[in-house]
Amino acid sequence: MKSAVIVFPGSNCDRDLAEGLRLVGGRAPEMVWHRESALPAGLDLIAIPGGFSYGDYLRSGAMAAQSPVMAAVREAAERGVLVLGICNGFQVLTEARLLPGALMRNSGIRFVGRDVALRVENSQSAFTARYEAGEEIVFPVAHHDGNYQADAETLDRLEGEGRVAFRYVGEVNGSARGIAGILNQAGNVLGMMPHPERAVEAAHGREDGRRLFEGLLEAVGQPA
């Protein structure tokens, strides 16, 4: 699988994500600086990592969404290239309007950093094909602005179209309807707050995240 990790000033999970992709796929991704205006040719996956792009000034992800590389990411997403945004990457995708809604300050105004239980709501996407619908898994979270919010009409549409990929089991950050990750309408863009790249090998204490990356390999026609 040919992949790229987008790196912004303040990204701090880019190497974690690159290593997760390498461990599962056997091929290191391209690291693309945010000032680039073009992406490597032939990408199967574009990954936007966690961190604090631009120090979270204005709003989390707001400045990163205006970076030159994001025009190329939008164009690739429109062509059907898989796009994965994790934590700050999810925030960037909403600010870039590749996904609806917004990530707000956590309820309680506290940073949340711990393992959390998730329920898989949609197992039909490239990102979730290795899971069973209704299955409970555990990923770490580490965020201060992970409270997903959208108007009632948008939330109903996400639910009705099966675009809620993951939901928190129990209260974590105040997210509307416990939403932890959503898909775009075409199903090729996923934004999620939990970190699957931190749960891909035994040294992490769990390997629930490995299947997400294995599913992506299968989606692009490579054995996992």
C-alpha positions in Angstrom: 0.0 0.0 0.0 1.4 3.3 -1.0 0.6 5.9 1.7 1.5 9.4 2.8 1.5 11.0 6.2 0.9 14.8 6.2 3.1 16.7 8.6 2.2 20.1 10.0 4.1 22.4 12.5 3.0 20.9 15.8 2.2 17.4 14.6 3.5 15.0 17.2 1.9 11.7 16.2 3.2 11.6 12.7 6.0 9.1 13.4 3.6 6.9 15.5 1.3 6.8 12.5 4.0 6.2 10.0 5.4 3.3 12.1 2.0 1.8 12.5 1.5 1.8 8.7 5.0 0.3 8.2 4.5 -2.4 10.8 1.2 -3.6 9.3 1.9 -2.9 5.6 5.6 -3.5 5.4 6.2 -0.3 3.6 7.1 3.1 5.1 4.8 5.9 4.1 6.0 9.1 2.4 6.2 12.0 4.9 4.7 15.1 3.2 5.4 18.6 4.6 2.3 20.8 4.8 3.8 23.4 2.5 3.9 21.0 -0.5 1.3 21.8 -3.1 1.3 18.3 -4.6 1.1 14.7 -3.3 3.2 11.7 -4.4 1.6 10.0 -7.4 -0.3 6.7 -7.0 -1.3 7.0 -3.3 -3.7 4.5 -1.9 -4.0 6.3 1.5 -3.4 9.8 2.9 -3.1 9.9 6.7 -3.4 13.1 8.8 -1.9 12.5 12.2 -2.6 13.8 15.7 -0.9 16.5 17.5 -1.4 20.3 17.9 -1.0 21.7 14.4 -0.1 25.4 14.6 -0.4 25.1 18.4 -4.2 24.9 18.1 -4.3 28.6 17.5 -7.7 30.0 16.4 -9.3 26.5 16.6 -7.9 23.1 16.6 -7.1 22.2 12.9 -8.3 25.6 11.6 -4.9 26.9 10.4 -3.8 23.5 9.1 -6.9 23.2 7.0 -5.6 26.2 5.0 -2.2 24.7 4.3 -1.3 24.3 0.6 -1.2 20.5 0.8 -4.9 20.4 1.8 -6.0 21.4 -1.7 -4.3 18.3 -3.0 -5.9 16.2 -0.2 -9.4 17.4 -1.2 -8.8 16.6 -4.8 -7.5 13.2 -4.0 -10.5 12.5 -1.7 -12.9 13.5 -4.5 -11.1 10.9 -6.7 -11.8 8.2 -4.1 -8.4 8.0 -2.5 -8.6 6.8 1.1 -8.1 9.6 3.7 -7.7 8.9 7.4 -7.6 11.7 10.0 -6.8 10.8 13.6 -7.3 13.1 16.6 -6.0 16.5 15.3 -6.3 14.9 11.8 -10.1 14.6 12.5 -10.2 18.2 13.5 -8.4 19.2 10.3 -10.8 17.2 8.2 -13.8 19.0 9.7 -12.2 22.4 9.4 -11.4 21.6 5.7 -15.1 20.6 5.2 -14.2 17.1 4.2 -16.3 15.9 7.1 -19.3 17.6 8.7 -19.5 19.0 12.2 -16.9 20.3 14.6 -14.6 19.2 17.4 -15.2 21.3 20.5 -13.6 21.6 23.9 -14.1 18.5 26.0 -16.9 18.6 28.5 -15.5 19.4 31.9 -12.7 21.4 30.1 -10.2 18.7 30.8 -7.7 16.9 28.7 -8.6 13.2 28.4 -5.7 10.8 28.0 -6.5 7.1 28.6 -7.7 3.9 27.0 -11.4 4.0 26.1 -13.9 1.4 24.9 -15.4 1.9 21.5 -18.3 0.1 19.7 -17.9 -0.5 16.0 -21.1 0.9 14.4 -20.3 0.3 10.7 -18.2 -2.7 9.5 -18.8 -2.1 5.8 -16.1 0.6 5.1 -12.5 0.0 4.1 -11.5 1.3 7.5 -13.7 -1.1 9.5 -14.0 -4.2 7.4 -11.9 -6.3 9.8 -14.3 -5.6 12.6 -17.8 -6.9 13.4 -20.7 -4.4 13.8 -21.4 -4.1 17.5 -18.0 -5.3 18.5 -16.3 -3.5 21.4 -12.7 -2.6 21.0 -10.2 -0.5 23.0 -8.1 2.4 21.7 -6.2 5.1 23.6 -7.4 8.7 23.4 -5.4 11.9 24.1 -7.2 15.1 23.4 -8.6 18.3 24.8 -10.9 19.2 21.9 -12.5 15.9 21.0 -16.2 16.7 21.8 -17.9 16.1 18.4 -20.9 18.3 17.7 -23.2 18.9 14.8 -26.8 20.1 14.4 -29.6 17.5 14.8 -30.2 17.2 11.1 -26.6 16.4 10.4 -26.5 13.9 13.3 -29.6 12.2 12.0 -28.2 12.0 8.5 -24.9 10.5 9.8 -26.9 7.9 11.7 -29.4 7.2 8.9 -26.6 6.8 6.3 -24.5 4.5 8.5 -21.7 7.0 8.6 -21.0 6.7 12.3 -18.0 4.4 12.3 -17.2 4.3 16.0 -19.0 5.3 19.2 -17.7 5.6 22.7 -19.0 3.1 25.2 -19.7 5.4 28.2 -19.0 9.1 28.6 -15.6 10.3 27.4 -15.7 13.9 26.3 -19.3 15.0 25.8 -19.5 14.1 22.1 -23.0 14.2 20.7 -24.5 10.7 20.7 -21.1 9.4 21.8 -19.7 9.7 18.3 -15.9 8.9 18.2 -15.5 8.6 14.4 -17.4 9.4 11.2 -17.2 8.7 7.5 -17.9 11.0 4.5 -20.8 10.1 2.2 -18.6 8.2 -0.2 -17.1 6.2 2.6 -13.4 6.9 1.7 -12.7 9.5 4.3 -12.7 8.6 8.1 -12.1 11.0 10.9 -11.7 9.6 14.4 -10.5 10.9 17.8 -9.0 7.6 19.2 -5.6 6.5 18.1 -5.5 3.1 16.4 -1.8 3.5 15.6 -1.1 3.2 19.4 -2.7 -0.2 19.5 -1.0 -2.2 16.7 1.5 -4.4 18.5 1.9 -6.4 21.7 4.2 -3.8 23.2 1.3 -1.4 23.1 -0.6 -3.7 25.4 -3.3 -4.4 22.8 -3.6 -4.8 19.1 -7.2 -3.7 18.3 -5.9 -1.0 16.0 -4.0 -3.4 13.8 -7.2 -4.6 12.1 -8.0 -1.1 10.9 -4.8 -0.9 8.9 -5.2 -4.5 7.8 -8.6 -3.7 6.4 -7.0 -0.8 4.4 -4.5 -3.2 2.9 -7.3 -5.5 1.8 -9.2 -2.5 0.4 -6.4 -1.7 -2.0 -5.9 -5.3 -3.0 -3.0 -6.3 -0.8 -3.0 -9.3 1.6 -2.9 -8.4 5.3 
